[in-house]
């Protein structure tokens, strides 16, 4: 069977781990960043949160993203970095012993951030948008603010407005963290460090997509369209 191969097992483990992390990240993001309103002045209990404001459809989107996109993509990405920058046994030299591993870590981190991460963020935004579209049109999930737009237009708008800010935000975190992680840790310790930081990063991505689902221009267009429809209905009633 395919799943008995070591490579398939690694991909499966990576996907399941990412699924669990994305699920936890979204729940944390929804609970911590919940904005109080007149009906639910914060703070309120976790039970009240799950009963009232919690959005399970959003968690499902993030969980599927971790399972089908994040896990396989980064598993392949890290494997490619190891092949591109293999460990070389240092020849006797006067250079400090830490210099070669540090330079290798810097190269891996920068290459990963410039080549592997941007396509992933495009897939991340596209996948979550497509799943949200299916949830709202086929499975009765709440309609997003830009529900009046077609899926293709919604994909173009969100990818165009969300990916670059995510890349910029990630630049302040991942090259620095990955350099230290590649340099100082190996094996299980590296995975634990990556997952710990990833929990917070995924919570940020979940929050960013949920609170900024579309661009300002699109908000104005949707608002104007809805207002126009209301005016037409009122005029017809008169």
MOUR-V275853 format. One record per residue. RES is the residue in three letters. BURIAL is b if it has 9 or more other C-alpha atoms within 8 Angstrom, else e. D_FIRST is the distance of its C-alpha to the first C-alpha in Angstrom with 2 decimals. Layout:
res = <RES/RES>
burial = <BURIAL/BURIAL>
d_first = <D_FIRST/D_FIRST>
//
This chain:
res = <UNK/UNK/UNK/UNK/UNK/UNK/UNK/UNK/UNK/UNK/UNK/UNK/UNK/UNK/UNK/UNK/UNK/UNK/UNK/UNK/UNK/UNK/UNK/UNK/UNK/UNK/UNK/UNK/UNK/UNK/UNK/UNK/UNK/UNK/UNK/UNK/UNK/UNK/UNK/UNK/UNK/UNK/UNK/UNK/UNK/UNK/UNK/UNK/UNK/UNK/UNK/UNK/UNK/UNK/UNK/UNK/UNK/UNK/UNK/UNK/UNK/UNK/UNK/UNK/UNK/UNK/UNK/UNK/UNK/UNK/UNK/UNK/UNK/UNK/UNK/UNK/UNK/UNK/UNK/UNK/UNK/UNK/UNK/UNK/UNK/UNK/UNK/UNK/UNK/UNK/UNK/UNK/UNK/UNK/UNK/UNK/UNK/UNK/UNK/UNK/UNK/UNK/UNK/UNK/UNK/UNK/UNK/UNK/UNK/UNK/UNK/UNK/UNK/UNK/UNK/UNK/UNK/UNK/UNK/UNK/UNK/UNK/UNK/UNK/UNK/UNK/UNK/UNK/UNK/UNK/UNK/UNK/UNK/UNK/UNK/UNK/UNK/UNK/UNK/UNK/UNK/UNK/UNK/UNK/UNK/UNK/UNK/UNK/UNK/UNK/UNK/UNK/UNK/UNK/UNK/UNK/UNK/UNK/UNK/UNK/UNK/UNK/UNK/UNK/UNK/UNK/UNK/UNK/UNK/UNK/UNK/UNK/UNK/UNK/UNK/UNK/UNK/UNK/UNK/UNK/UNK/UNK/UNK/UNK/UNK/UNK/UNK/UNK/UNK/UNK/UNK/UNK/UNK/UNK/UNK/UNK/UNK/UNK/UNK/UNK/UNK/UNK/UNK/UNK/UNK/UNK/UNK/UNK/UNK/UNK/UNK/UNK/UNK/UNK/UNK/UNK/UNK/UNK/UNK/UNK/UNK/UNK/UNK/UNK/UNK/UNK/UNK/UNK/UNK/UNK/UNK/UNK/UNK/UNK/UNK/UNK/UNK/UNK>
burial = <e/e/e/e/e/e/e/b/b/b/b/b/e/b/b/b/b/b/b/b/b/b/b/b/b/b/b/b/b/b/b/e/e/e/e/e/e/e/e/e/e/e/e/e/e/e/e/b/b/e/e/e/e/b/e/e/b/b/b/b/b/b/b/b/b/b/b/b/b/b/b/b/b/b/b/e/b/b/e/e/b/b/e/e/b/e/e/e/e/e/e/e/e/e/e/e/e/e/e/e/b/b/e/b/b/b/b/b/b/b/b/b/b/e/e/b/b/b/e/b/b/b/b/b/b/b/b/b/b/b/b/b/b/b/b/b/e/e/e/e/e/e/e/e/e/b/e/e/e/e/e/e/e/b/b/e/b/b/b/e/b/b/b/e/e/b/b/e/e/e/b/e/e/b/b/b/e/b/b/b/b/b/b/e/b/e/e/e/e/b/e/e/b/b/b/e/e/b/b/b/e/b/b/b/b/b/b/b/b/e/e/e/b/b/b/e/e/b/b/e/e/b/e/e/e/e/e/e/e/e/e/e/e/e/e/e/e/e>
d_first = <0.00/3.79/5.55/5.54/7.55/11.17/12.12/9.84/11.04/14.49/14.55/13.55/16.22/18.65/18.36/18.89/21.71/23.31/23.16/24.99/27.46/28.30/28.88/31.19/32.89/33.82/35.20/37.20/38.45/39.55/41.24/42.96/44.03/45.19/48.57/51.28/53.16/56.02/53.87/51.95/54.11/52.00/51.21/49.62/47.18/43.40/43.52/45.84/43.58/40.58/42.96/44.70/43.52/39.80/37.70/34.24/33.37/33.83/31.52/28.79/29.28/28.98/25.92/24.06/25.38/24.01/20.53/20.20/22.74/23.91/20.80/18.83/22.17/23.59/20.51/20.65/24.44/24.78/22.47/24.70/27.79/26.75/26.34/29.55/31.52/30.22/32.04/34.88/36.79/40.32/43.04/46.25/48.09/50.68/48.50/47.40/44.01/42.83/43.63/40.69/37.99/39.93/40.23/36.52/35.86/38.39/36.89/33.36/34.77/36.95/34.38/31.84/34.51/35.79/32.67/29.69/31.55/33.64/30.88/29.01/32.19/32.58/29.08/29.85/33.12/31.85/28.83/30.95/33.70/31.54/30.04/33.60/34.81/32.33/33.17/36.88/36.91/34.36/33.98/37.53/37.20/40.47/41.59/41.67/45.05/44.16/42.96/45.52/43.71/41.06/37.50/37.94/41.23/39.83/36.98/39.54/41.92/39.58/37.83/41.29/42.84/40.15/38.07/40.97/42.31/38.87/38.63/42.15/41.47/38.35/40.47/42.53/39.54/36.42/37.88/39.94/37.37/34.59/37.10/37.87/34.29/33.11/36.24/36.63/33.23/29.99/26.69/26.91/30.51/29.71/27.04/29.52/32.29/30.31/29.20/32.75/34.35/31.67/32.53/36.07/35.20/32.89/35.68/38.04/35.88/35.59/39.34/40.19/38.35/39.77/43.35/43.49/41.61/43.73/46.51/50.18/51.17/48.67/49.94/53.44/52.44/50.66/53.60/56.15/54.34/54.19/57.84/58.83/57.20/59.02/62.31/61.84/61.17/64.23/66.35/65.32/66.22/69.64>
//
